[in-house]
Amino acid sequence: MQFQRASGILLHPSSLPGPWGIGDLGPMAYRFVDFLVAAGQSLWQVLPLGPTGYGDSPYQCFSAFAGNPLLISIDDLIEHNLLTVDEARAALGYLPAERVDFGSLIPAKQTLLRQSFERFRSSRGTPLHQAYTRFCLENAEWLADYALFMAIKEAQGGGSWHNWPPDLRDRKPEALARIRRDLAVKIDFHQYVQFLFFRQWQSLKEYANQQGVIIIGDAPIFVADDSADVWAHRDLFYVDAQGMPTVVAGVPPDYFSTTGQRWGNPLYRWDKMAMTGYRWWVARMRQALTLYDVLRLDHFRGFEAYWEVPASAPTAVEGRWVKGPGADLFHVLHAELGDLPIIAEDLGLITPEVEKLRLAFGLPGMKVLHFAFGDNPNNPYLPHNYTTNYVVYTGTHDNDTTVGWFNTLDPAGRAAVLTYLGRDEQTVDIAWDLMRLGMMSVANYVITPLQDVLRLGSEARMNMPGRLGGNWAWRFSADALQEELVALLRKLTYTYGRLQPAKS
């Protein structure tokens, strides 16, 4: 589908400022929406909002349907008398403000959520409890399995479901019936946490939409091996009798890696998916399109063909291309859900077949300016080669900031950038110059990471693929969004015809 000409900012809620150790869905999120409106921005793109597992990556979650408990607003719980300010300060007040210390944050916030749960349990009959009951009924299709999965995982010391007792691993009915009785309170807790998350997120999204701000979400094509999705739907994945993947996802060797990338996610049995009418994918997309107004589908090329790697292989070298569901899946999604407000993440090695699939459904693709420069004027990432149905980024969550990227270019690379921009070393303002380049392009959407709006260097990078630890932790300071910045960004947006009419 074609999007209206607009611009916005990429920022995950965890990067918001605030006193509770991590950005969340509380007051600072609403202030960020106000900043977007004042600065003329009508798009807010976030990373996946699911419950993160090992490595804290939002692209490796315990569920493709659930929300991240770490993003729950503590202020909202205080407002509803489920926590006190003193309790929150005692648990989280010592955490750093400039970054997320996940190792300290996770147990501390879990403790607070459990405290709030005990108070919630004593409030039966209140409107909040009635809303919780409705939420559980309306979301039972995924919530029951997820809450059970998390309760068992907790009881098993946090270990992967592959290592649970065989009757639980294999979902034997009598074992599940018994564990549901034994862990009833823990299951209730995980349902409660999801209720909090979705209640708070929907309130924030409604506020943003009322102000004319469109929320863009992000959905990884694959799910994590250690997830409720694989545990509850083993027949839809290539796994063995113990639930272990037999083949896994990745990408082949290329210029950047001689061994490719072995991601390790289990691969879908698309033949089984098709036999069900792609029921799991329809449910997943329906859920996503209630969370977001527009959805970025990560690794879109994998729907046409994906790189299959033997699970026993240490790298991705031994993989092979296997056909994906292609148009068949998207025809079903369109029939079930209507027009698909989807952005196709079509970066990397894109074949004519992938492009044909994207164009068949009118899905906008992506352009990243960091990939644009060199000695080839036909580079598809250069703005003069764009058509309208694209979303252009200076960089993404996986890239260095634009300032950091530019500072690491060799002299020839810097010269190529400066020549295209019509700048020299004395006049270049690289982050805003690239943002201006995106703004003036014909691409319908332009989205800039907040780090680039703030002209920050590599210290503000969100993720470095392949690095163990230290990712996803960046936060900006509460005083960063100054009035002068708001005015300059609004002027730039107006200049290039991306300023949307104010909501009445």
RODO-2510 file (C-alpha; in nm, 4 decimals, decimal comma):
residues 504
     n   res          X          Y          Z
     1     m     0,0000     0,0000     0,0000
     2     q     0,1108     0,3571    -0,0643
     3     f     0,1816     0,5739     0,2408
     4     q     0,1290     0,9482     0,2657
     5     r     0,4466     1,1596     0,2589
     6     a     0,5636     1,1896     0,6204
     7     s     0,8625     1,1670     0,8531
     8     g     0,9375     1,0318     1,1975
     9     i     1,1816     0,8930     1,4484
    10     l     1,3088     0,5482     1,5391
    11     l     1,3283     0,5048     1,9159
    12     h     1,2601     0,1987     2,1278
    13     p     1,0683     0,2742     2,4513
    14     s     1,3546     0,1286     2,6567
    15     s     1,5681     0,4267     2,5453
    16     l     1,3349     0,6846     2,6984
    17     p     1,4612     0,8691     3,0080
    18     g     1,3075     0,8216     3,3510
    19     p     1,3860     0,7281     3,7108
    20     w     1,3190     0,3524     3,7037
    21     g     1,6216     0,1993     3,5293
    22     i     1,4715     0,1648     3,1817
    23     g     1,2505     0,3659     2,9516
    24     d     0,8914     0,2496     2,9833
    25     l     0,5317     0,3192     2,8803
    26     g     0,4835     0,5870     3,1416
    27     p     0,4943     0,9686     3,1478
    28     m     0,8130     1,0088     2,9401
    29     a     0,6587     0,8081     2,6547
    30     y     0,3683     1,0537     2,6427
    31     r     0,6123     1,3451     2,6509
    32     f     0,7988     1,1897     2,3602
    33     v     0,4750     1,1837     2,1612
    34     d     0,4323     1,5524     2,2462
    35     f     0,7872     1,6159     2,1197
    36     l     0,7101     1,4371     1,7937
    37     v     0,3991     1,6486     1,7393
    38     a     0,5754     1,9750     1,8218
    39     a     0,8624     1,8835     1,5866
    40     g     0,6240     1,8004     1,3016
    41     q     0,6905     1,4255     1,3107
    42     s     0,3991     1,1928     1,2447
    43     l     0,5777     0,8542     1,2706
    44     w     0,7185     0,6742     1,5752
    45     q     0,8955     0,3483     1,4968
    46     v     0,9773     0,1036     1,7756
    47     l     1,1636    -0,2281     1,7869
    48     p     0,9779    -0,5528     1,8664
    49     l     0,7934    -0,5209     2,1989
    50     g     0,8089    -0,8868     2,3044
    51     p     0,9504    -1,0336     2,6275
    52     t     1,3260    -1,0528     2,5787
    53     g     1,5353    -1,3553     2,6686
    54     y     1,9076    -1,4268     2,6755
    55     g     2,1075    -1,1312     2,5457
    56     d     1,8179    -0,8869     2,6012
    57     s     1,7524    -0,8694     2,2271
    58     p     1,4017    -0,7660     2,1185
    59     y     1,4584    -0,9938     1,8186
    60     q     1,4825    -1,3061     2,0380
    61     c     1,1670    -1,3209     2,2482
    62     f     0,9863    -1,5809     2,4578
    63     s     0,6720    -1,5143     2,2525
    64     a     0,5743    -1,3560     1,9211
    65     f     0,2474    -1,2432     2,0838
    66     a     0,3331    -1,1260     2,4364
    67     g     0,4632    -0,7898     2,5607
    68     n     0,7837    -0,7090     2,7474
    69     p     0,7312    -0,6816     3,1262
    70     l     1,0386    -0,4559     3,1537
    71     l     0,8506    -0,1819     2,9656
    72     i     0,5620    -0,1696     3,2134
    73     s     0,5249     0,1756     3,3669
    74     i     0,6022     0,1867     3,7381
    75     d     0,4339     0,5267     3,7629
    76     d     0,1085     0,3739     3,6397
    77     l     0,1255     0,1050     3,9085
    78     i     0,1839     0,3716     4,1731
    79     e    -0,1123     0,5706     4,0403
    80     h    -0,3353     0,2633     4,0749
    81     n    -0,2133     0,1986     4,4321
    82     l    -0,0461    -0,1265     4,3312
    83     l     0,2943     0,0039     4,4422
    84     t     0,4273     0,2882     4,6547
    85     v     0,6912     0,5417     4,5539
    86     d     0,9148     0,4218     4,8375
    87     e     0,8942     0,0608     4,7166
    88     a     0,9866     0,1665     4,3644
    89     r     1,2780     0,3799     4,4815
    90     a     1,4106     0,1038     4,7040
    91     a     1,4053    -0,1472     4,4188
    92     l     1,5077     0,0674     4,1206
    93     g     1,6297     0,4035     4,2453
    94     y     1,9967     0,3032     4,2445
    95     l     2,0052     0,2011     3,8761
    96     p     2,1932     0,4198     3,6256
    97     a     1,9970     0,6754     3,4239
    98     e     2,2173     0,6851     3,1138
    99     r     2,1922     0,3176     3,0176
   100     v     1,9933     0,0033     3,0983
   101     d     2,1709    -0,2294     3,3402
   102     f     1,9709    -0,5396     3,2480
   103     g     2,1489    -0,7656     3,4972
   104     s     2,0307    -0,5548     3,7909
   105     l     1,7059    -0,4332     3,6406
   106     i     1,5432    -0,7674     3,5593
   107     p     1,5301    -0,9204     3,9108
   108     a     1,4464    -0,5850     4,0713
   109     k     1,1555    -0,5122     3,8389
   110     q     1,0281    -0,8691     3,8676
   111     t     1,0173    -0,8221     4,2453
   112     l     0,8156    -0,5024     4,2079
   113     l     0,5734    -0,6599     3,9642
   114     r     0,5144    -0,9448     4,2078
   115     q     0,4503    -0,6981     4,4886
   116     s     0,1941    -0,5231     4,2727
   117     f     0,0388    -0,8586     4,1834
   118     e    -0,0215    -0,9450     4,5494
   119     r    -0,2097    -0,6190     4,5946
   120     f    -0,3992    -0,6774     4,2721
   121     r    -0,5122    -1,0229     4,3891
   122     s    -0,6783    -0,8645     4,6904
   123     s    -0,8772    -0,6230     4,4716
   124     r    -1,1266    -0,8657     4,3184
   125     g    -1,4462    -0,7001     4,2032
   126     t    -1,2804    -0,3698     4,1105
   127     p    -1,3017    -0,2303     3,7542
   128     l    -0,9315    -0,3108     3,7079
   129     h    -0,9866    -0,6742     3,7991
   130     q    -1,2903    -0,6940     3,5721
   131     a    -1,0780    -0,5552     3,2865
   132     y    -0,8172    -0,8221     3,3612
   133     t    -1,0772    -1,0988     3,3349
   134     r    -1,1933    -0,9664     2,9976
   135     f    -0,8334    -0,9456     2,8747
   136     c    -0,7661    -1,3094     2,9651
   137     l    -1,0789    -1,4275     2,7837
   138     e    -1,0138    -1,2175     2,4724
   139     n    -0,6494    -1,3294     2,4434
   140     a    -0,6806    -1,6904     2,5549
   141     e    -0,5643    -1,8276     2,2186
   142     w    -0,2034    -1,7260     2,2903
   143     l    -0,2070    -1,6105     2,6526
   144     a    -0,2845    -1,9474     2,8126
   145     d     0,0146    -2,1204     2,6516
   146     y     0,2467    -1,8256     2,7127
   147     a     0,1616    -1,7887     3,0821
   148     l     0,1952    -2,1637     3,1341
   149     f     0,5276    -2,1636     2,9481
   150     m     0,6674    -1,8823     3,1623
   151     a     0,5401    -2,0358     3,4848
   152     i     0,7036    -2,3711     3,4066
   153     k     1,0245    -2,1988     3,2950
   154     e     1,0361    -2,0144     3,6258
   155     a     0,9714    -2,3352     3,8216
   156     q     1,2502    -2,5064     3,6224
   157     g     1,5046    -2,2420     3,7151
   158     g     1,4790    -2,0490     3,3886
   159     g     1,6113    -2,3300     3,1717
   160     s     1,5179    -2,3857     2,8096
   161     w     1,2026    -2,5926     2,7558
   162     h     1,4111    -2,8580     2,5778
   163     n     1,5604    -2,9473     2,9165
   164     w     1,2336    -2,9728     3,1091
   165     p     1,1066    -3,3118     3,2280
   166     p     0,9954    -3,5025     2,9163
   167     d     0,6256    -3,5024     3,0035
   168     l     0,6269    -3,1215     3,0285
   169     r     0,8589    -3,0768     2,7336
   170     d     0,6290    -3,2933     2,5223
   171     r     0,3081    -3,1382     2,6593
   172     k     0,1550    -3,4613     2,7879
   173     p    -0,2073    -3,3715     2,8760
   174     e    -0,2008    -3,5243     3,2243
   175     a     0,1274    -3,3484     3,3051
   176     l    -0,0058    -3,0133     3,1846
   177     a    -0,3268    -3,0560     3,3852
   178     r    -0,1218    -3,1269     3,6973
   179     i     0,1203    -2,8385     3,6478
   180     r    -0,1657    -2,5956     3,5823
   181     r    -0,3012    -2,6807     3,9274
   182     d     0,0395    -2,6678     4,0957
   183     l     0,1440    -2,3400     3,9340
   184     a    -0,1946    -2,1676     3,9234
   185     v    -0,0743    -1,8556     4,1069
   186     k     0,2390    -1,8226     3,8902
   187     i     0,0302    -1,8612     3,5752
   188     d    -0,2071    -1,5938     3,7030
   189     f     0,0912    -1,3646     3,7641
   190     h     0,2184    -1,3906     3,4061
   191     q    -0,1307    -1,3239     3,2721
   192     y    -0,1529    -1,0209     3,5003
   193     v     0,1786    -0,8860     3,3717
   194     q     0,0566    -0,9169     3,0138
   195     f    -0,2643    -0,7394     3,1090
   196     l    -0,0606    -0,4498     3,2471
   197     f     0,1560    -0,4275     2,9388
   198     f    -0,1267    -0,4327     2,6845
   199     r    -0,3418    -0,1945     2,8854
   200     q    -0,0580     0,0573     2,9089
   201     w     0,0538     0,0162     2,5470
   202     q    -0,2974     0,0579     2,4060
   203     s    -0,3438     0,3727     2,6121
   204     l    -0,0156     0,5149     2,4795
   205     k    -0,0974     0,4176     2,1206
   206     e    -0,4422     0,5753     2,1481
   207     y    -0,2828     0,8968     2,2759
   208     a    -0,0325     0,8987     1,9890
   209     n    -0,3010     0,8328     1,7282
   210     q    -0,5168     1,1125     1,8696
   211     q    -0,2221     1,3481     1,8186
   212     g    -0,1786     1,2321     1,4588
   213     v     0,1216     1,0062     1,5281
   214     i     0,1365     0,6690     1,3516
   215     i     0,3058     0,3845     1,5400
   216     i     0,5333     0,1625     1,3305
   217     g     0,6169    -0,1748     1,4830
   218     d     0,8676    -0,4431     1,3956
   219     a     0,8161    -0,8190     1,3558
   220     p     1,1046    -1,0625     1,3102
   221     i     1,0250    -1,3258     1,0474
   222     f     1,1499    -1,6065     1,2742
   223     v     1,0809    -1,6843     1,6399
   224     a     1,3218    -1,7840     1,9143
   225     d     1,3953    -2,1518     1,9743
   226     d     1,3256    -2,1106     2,3465
   227     s     0,9771    -1,9671     2,3063
   228     a     0,6187    -2,0496     2,3850
   229     d     0,5527    -2,0446     2,0104
   230     v     0,7788    -2,3421     1,9341
   231     w     0,6901    -2,5297     2,2543
   232     a     0,3161    -2,5032     2,1881
   233     h     0,3323    -2,5596     1,8093
   234     r     0,6141    -2,8061     1,7504
   235     d     0,4384    -2,9500     1,4473
   236     l     0,4837    -2,6169     1,2661
   237     f     0,8643    -2,6211     1,2972
   238     y     1,1494    -2,8451     1,1826
   239     v     1,2358    -3,0034     1,5183
   240     d     1,3191    -3,3561     1,6300
   241     a     1,1493    -3,5803     1,8875
   242     q     1,3076    -3,3813     2,1716
   243     g     1,2035    -3,0506     2,0208
   244     m     1,5541    -2,9601     1,9059
   245     p     1,5799    -2,7837     1,5668
   246     t     1,7035    -2,9987     1,2805
   247     v     1,7652    -2,6974     1,0561
   248     v     1,8030    -2,3321     1,1530
   249     a     1,7852    -1,9865     0,9970
   250     g     2,0723    -1,7725     0,8780
   251     v     2,2175    -1,5935     0,5775
   252     p     2,4939    -1,7118     0,3443
   253     p     2,8550    -1,5892     0,3316
   254     d     2,8958    -1,2456     0,1768
   255     y     3,1324    -0,9488     0,1581
   256     f     3,0882    -0,8829     0,5295
   257     s     3,1309    -1,2414     0,6571
   258     t     3,3115    -1,5334     0,4982
   259     t     3,1117    -1,7786     0,7118
   260     g     2,7714    -1,6096     0,6788
   261     q     2,5432    -1,5669     0,9786
   262     r     2,4011    -1,8636     1,1673
   263     w     2,1054    -1,7167     1,3560
   264     g     1,9888    -2,0444     1,5086
   265     n     1,6129    -1,9823     1,4898
   266     p     1,4059    -2,2922     1,4072
   267     l     1,2566    -2,2869     1,0586
   268     y     0,8878    -2,3085     0,9761
   269     r     0,7310    -2,6094     0,8133
   270     w     0,5500    -2,3999     0,5578
   271     d     0,3764    -2,7071     0,4182
   272     k     0,2126    -2,7673     0,7582
   273     m     0,1335    -2,3955     0,7911
   274     a    -0,0424    -2,4004     0,4534
   275     m    -0,2541    -2,7006     0,5561
   276     t    -0,3966    -2,4955     0,8446
   277     g    -0,4652    -2,1925     0,6243
   278     y    -0,1623    -2,0239     0,7864
   279     r    -0,3671    -1,9930     1,1046
   280     w    -0,0652    -1,9179     1,3266
   281     w     0,0581    -1,6432     1,0947
   282     v    -0,2884    -1,4914     1,0591
   283     a    -0,3184    -1,4808     1,4390
   284     r     0,0288    -1,3313     1,4728
   285     m    -0,0366    -1,0600     1,2161
   286     r    -0,3793    -0,9810     1,3566
   287     q    -0,2193    -0,9328     1,6977
   288     a     0,0588    -0,7161     1,5545
   289     l    -0,1843    -0,4935     1,3681
   290     t    -0,3711    -0,4225     1,6911
   291     l    -0,0423    -0,3140     1,8507
   292     y     0,0776    -0,1015     1,5591
   293     d    -0,0625     0,1049     1,2745
   294     v     0,2109    -0,0090     1,0356
   295     l     0,4350    -0,3148     1,0655
   296     r     0,7922    -0,3578     0,9436
   297     l     0,8483    -0,7229     0,8465
   298     d     1,2088    -0,8106     0,9167
   299     h     1,3995    -1,0249     0,6613
   300     f     1,1228    -1,0041     0,4030
   301     r     1,3312    -1,1945     0,1505
   302     g     1,2883    -1,5052     0,3662
   303     f     0,9230    -1,5286     0,2627
   304     e     1,0343    -1,5858    -0,0968
   305     a     1,3370    -1,8049    -0,0164
   306     y     1,5334    -1,8572     0,3041
   307     w     1,8821    -1,9855     0,3873
   308     e     1,8494    -2,3247     0,5582
   309     v     2,1449    -2,4331     0,7723
   310     p     2,1836    -2,7813     0,9254
   311     a     2,1488    -2,7443     1,3021
   312     s     2,4717    -2,9424     1,3449
   313     a     2,6720    -2,6945     1,1339
   314     p     2,8847    -2,4458     1,3319
   315     t     2,8523    -2,1743     1,0649
   316     a     2,6151    -2,0817     0,7837
   317     v     2,8523    -2,1957     0,5079
   318     e     2,6793    -2,5319     0,4600
   319     g     2,3334    -2,3829     0,4039
   320     r     2,1096    -2,3841     0,0993
   321     w     1,8288    -2,1722    -0,0409
   322     v     1,4799    -2,3141     0,0148
   323     k     1,1593    -2,1693    -0,1251
   324     g     0,9303    -1,9963     0,1227
   325     p     0,5517    -1,9557     0,1050
   326     g     0,5724    -1,6566    -0,1273
   327     a     0,2512    -1,4978    -0,2480
   328     d     0,0373    -1,7810    -0,1055
   329     l     0,0850    -1,6531     0,2507
   330     f     0,0217    -1,2895     0,1608
   331     h    -0,2946    -1,3735    -0,0330
   332     v    -0,4292    -1,5419     0,2817
   333     l    -0,3228    -1,2519     0,5048
   334     h    -0,4874    -1,0043     0,2694
   335     a    -0,8080    -1,2082     0,2571
   336     e    -0,8211    -1,2353     0,6376
   337     l    -0,6946    -0,8910     0,7373
   338     g    -0,7578    -0,6608     0,4418
   339     d    -0,4995    -0,4146     0,3099
   340     l    -0,1624    -0,4911     0,4635
   341     p     0,0075    -0,1822     0,6139
   342     i     0,3458    -0,3547     0,5954
   343     i     0,6987    -0,2292     0,5283
   344     a     0,9126    -0,4985     0,3670
   345     e     1,2646    -0,5054     0,5102
   346     d     1,4282    -0,5870     0,1787
   347     l     1,7928    -0,5164     0,2614
   348     g     2,0769    -0,7444     0,1551
   349     l     2,0815    -0,9807    -0,1409
   350     i     1,7482    -0,9147    -0,3124
   351     t     1,6578    -1,1229    -0,6157
   352     p     1,4059    -1,0359    -0,8877
   353     e     1,1701    -1,2915    -0,7280
   354     v     1,1797    -1,1064    -0,3932
   355     e     1,1162    -0,7744    -0,5659
   356     k     0,8269    -0,9264    -0,7608
   357     l     0,6697    -1,0515    -0,4370
   358     r     0,6998    -0,7109    -0,2730
   359     l     0,5556    -0,5276    -0,5718
   360     a     0,2698    -0,7760    -0,6141
   361     f     0,1264    -0,6580    -0,2824
   362     g     0,2343    -0,2937    -0,3143
   363     l     0,4561    -0,3128    -0,0052
   364     p     0,7069    -0,0296     0,0435
   365     g     1,0696    -0,1378     0,0693
   366     m     1,3575     0,0139     0,2660
   367     k     1,6497     0,2372     0,1749
   368     v     1,9398     0,2980     0,4155
   369     l     2,1638     0,5947     0,3420
   370     h     2,4671     0,4394     0,5119
   371     f     2,4673     0,1868     0,2267
   372     a     2,4481     0,4469    -0,0488
   373     f     2,7926     0,5850    -0,1066
   374     g     3,0785     0,4665    -0,3223
   375     d     3,1811     0,5053    -0,6831
   376     n     2,8614     0,3742    -0,8444
   377     p     2,5942     0,6343    -0,9287
   378     n     2,3485     0,3494    -0,9899
   379     n     2,3635     0,2380    -0,6252
   380     p     1,9951     0,1745    -0,5398
   381     y     2,0378     0,3377    -0,1978
   382     l     2,1298     0,6767    -0,3488
   383     p     1,8278     0,9080    -0,3310
   384     h     1,8292     0,9984    -0,7010
   385     n     1,7453     0,6329    -0,7736
   386     y     1,4399     0,6145    -0,5458
   387     t     1,0760     0,5831    -0,6359
   388     t     0,8001     0,6911    -0,3961
   389     n     0,6995     0,3604    -0,2360
   390     y     0,9956     0,3355    -0,0002
   391     v     1,0905     0,4138     0,3574
   392     v     1,4311     0,5793     0,3824
   393     y     1,6479     0,5650     0,6961
   394     t     1,9795     0,7297     0,7729
   395     g     2,0630     0,4050     0,9563
   396     t     1,8827     0,1358     1,1549
   397     h     1,9162    -0,0158     1,5017
   398     d     2,1915    -0,2459     1,3695
   399     n     2,4008     0,0384     1,2261
   400     d     2,6398     0,2709     1,3998
   401     t     2,5048     0,6217     1,4489
   402     t     2,5596     0,8442     1,1452
   403     v     2,8297     1,0425     1,3255
   404     g     3,0044     0,7192     1,4299
   405     w     2,9685     0,5723     1,0795
   406     f     3,1137     0,8807     0,9103
   407     n     3,4047     0,9019     1,1525
   408     t     3,5124     0,5460     1,0653
   409     l     3,5011     0,5862     0,6863
   410     d     3,8313     0,5817     0,5003
   411     p     3,9320     0,9013     0,3133
   412     a     3,7832     0,7812    -0,0160
   413     g     3,4539     0,6934     0,1539
   414     r     3,4335     1,0314     0,3263
   415     a     3,5109     1,2077     0,0001
   416     a     3,2299     1,0215    -0,1784
   417     v     2,9810     1,1253     0,0891
   418     l     3,0947     1,4874     0,0884
   419     t     3,0800     1,5095    -0,2910
   420     y     2,7227     1,3801    -0,3005
   421     l     2,6191     1,6176    -0,0225
   422     g     2,7966     1,9168    -0,1758
   423     r     2,9829     1,9694     0,1515
   424     d     3,3429     1,9776     0,2696
   425     e     3,5059     1,8798     0,5976
   426     q     3,4499     2,2275     0,7412
   427     t     3,0814     2,2642     0,6548
   428     v     2,9465     1,9110     0,6922
   429     d     2,6884     1,8418     0,9633
   430     i     2,6771     1,4737     0,8765
   431     a     2,3804     1,3511     1,0821
   432     w     2,1506     1,6351     0,9762
   433     d     2,2867     1,6429     0,6227
   434     l     2,1898     1,2771     0,5778
   435     m     1,8567     1,3418     0,7445
   436     r     1,7995     1,6319     0,5032
   437     l     1,8894     1,4012     0,2127
   438     g     1,6182     1,1588     0,3221
   439     m     1,3674     1,4378     0,3815
   440     m     1,4112     1,5840     0,0322
   441     s     1,3875     1,2446    -0,1411
   442     v     1,0704     1,1212    -0,3114
   443     a     1,0384     0,8319    -0,0645
   444     n     0,7003     0,8522     0,1096
   445     y     0,8391     0,7887     0,4586
   446     v     1,1684     0,9022     0,6080
   447     i     1,2637     0,7778     0,9537
   448     t     1,5674     0,8892     1,1526
   449     p     1,7049     0,7254     1,4685
   450     l     1,6880     0,9728     1,7557
   451     q     2,0652     0,9338     1,7981
   452     d     2,1087     1,1035     1,4600
   453     v     1,8622     1,3807     1,5430
   454     l     2,0777     1,4433     1,8519
   455     r     2,4042     1,4177     1,6497
   456     l     2,5439     1,1489     1,8809
   457     g     2,8485     0,9322     1,8151
   458     s     2,9204     0,5597     1,8482
   459     e     2,8698     0,5721     2,2250
   460     a     2,4949     0,5896     2,1510
   461     r     2,4837     0,2873     1,9200
   462     m     2,1872     0,0598     1,9988
   463     n     2,3168    -0,2728     1,8695
   464     m     2,6359    -0,4169     1,7286
   465     p     2,5461    -0,7508     1,5644
   466     g     2,7675    -1,0331     1,6841
   467     r     2,8757    -0,8546     2,0024
   468     l     2,8017    -1,0453     2,3229
   469     g     2,6606    -0,8087     2,5839
   470     g     2,6388    -0,4321     2,5908
   471     n     2,3639    -0,4030     2,3299
   472     w     2,0145    -0,2508     2,3573
   473     a     2,1150    -0,0413     2,6605
   474     w     2,1274     0,3166     2,5260
   475     r     1,9041     0,5842     2,6775
   476     f     1,8857     0,9551     2,6054
   477     s     1,8873     1,2233     2,8734
   478     a     1,5716     1,4019     2,9830
   479     d     1,7061     1,7430     2,8789
   480     a     1,8072     1,6393     2,5258
   481     l     1,4922     1,7518     2,3423
   482     q     1,5450     2,1271     2,3546
   483     e     1,3067     2,3848     2,2037
   484     e     1,5687     2,4892     1,9484
   485     l     1,5911     2,1280     1,8259
   486     v     1,2125     2,1075     1,8011
   487     a     1,1981     2,4242     1,5916
   488     l     1,4774     2,3163     1,3553
   489     l     1,3279     1,9723     1,2995
   490     r     0,9829     2,1152     1,2352
   491     k     1,1255     2,3634     0,9835
   492     l     1,3126     2,0870     0,7995
   493     t     0,9963     1,8771     0,7888
   494     y     0,7882     2,1645     0,6532
   495     t     1,0511     2,2552     0,3926
   496     y     1,0313     1,9134     0,2293
   497     g     0,6552     1,8725     0,2402
   498     r     0,6326     1,6182     0,5214
   499     l     0,4457     1,8248     0,7796
   500     q     0,1021     1,6745     0,8399
   501     p    -0,2054     1,8900     0,9127
   502     a    -0,2669     1,9346     1,2844
   503     k    -0,5333     1,7141     1,4404
   504     s    -0,8464     1,9115     1,5265
***
